[in-house]
């Protein structure tokens, strides 16, 4: 969906429900608690490995089966593949994301979901994420 197209009410409802389900899943799996994530990253807690592994398997199956079982996406449009391009910016962004995740145990989705649990300390992490995104946007716009 391009920026000029308006989202239908049905699509907006599905997006809202999907986001709520995703946030609930993050909260239920304790991925919104940075100390749990850091325990996983230190190889002290393997529970999140099961959560992430399960998510990867479900995603792979859905991406393989959905185009075969459905003629087109349920909300319109068509199935297509995004060609990934590995370049210096992708590598630097991935490295910076990994360092940030390793230092504080937070990435954007769980940080936003964690605010719903009352963990206002996550605002610091979200501020850092926003500052990094702004810096990248300014850098990219220069050339």
ABEGO torsion letter per residue (X at the ends): XBAABBBBAAAAAAAAAAAAAAAAAAAAAGAABAAAAAAAAAGABAAAAAAAAAAAAAAAAAAAAAAAABABBAAEEBBBBBBBBBBAAAAAAAAAAAAAAAAAGBBAAAAAAAAAAGBAAAAAAAAAAAAAAAAAAAAAAAX
